[in-house]
């Protein structure tokens, strides 16, 4: 419904004219011409009533329209709030799913490390025990490369894999990685140092996952790492 604001000045003008006429009737009523007073009263009273009715009608329309506008604005605001609430909820759900996926992957890596680290350590300490013919508790590359025994640990059971360097086997590359002192020999202390580093990495992964989730949420990821 449109508001006819252009009618308001017209109605005000009508009321003003009627008021002037009424004052004129009141003044002229003191004269000795009763017929004129009766004629003016007959003319002005319906005009005043009509003007007031028009004014009240227009104000009623204005009030009704403003109420509808206010209701529409309030409704639109509520719809906007509901929309943003849904968007926020969707974003939070997406973030939770993404974080859970990351946590699950980290959790899986931690479990693999828990199995792989002791196997890897056992492989090399066993080599030292078996191949250390001179009893110095260390191995040279010549001693390792001369070993004809195949390692019993399957490669898919280990996540600690040293990539082969150019012109070198993966075993030789791994030997050089263990040789932290770069003296051409490996011993138990170097193996223990690497194990400590891997255990530290594993613990950091566990802590990161636990810090990102409440205990209940972390438990839902699967079996807890012990």
Secondary structure by P-SEA (a helix, b strand, c coil): ccccccaaaaaaaaaaaaaaaaaaaaaacccccaaaaaaaaaccaaaaaaaaaaaaaaaaaaaaaaaaaaaaaaaaaaaaaaaaaaaaaaaaaaaaaaaaaaaaaaaaaaaaaaacaaaaaaaaaaaaacccccccccccaaaaaacccccccccccccccccccccccaaaaaaaaacccccccccaaaaaaaaaaaaaaaaaaaaaaaaaccaaaaaacccccc
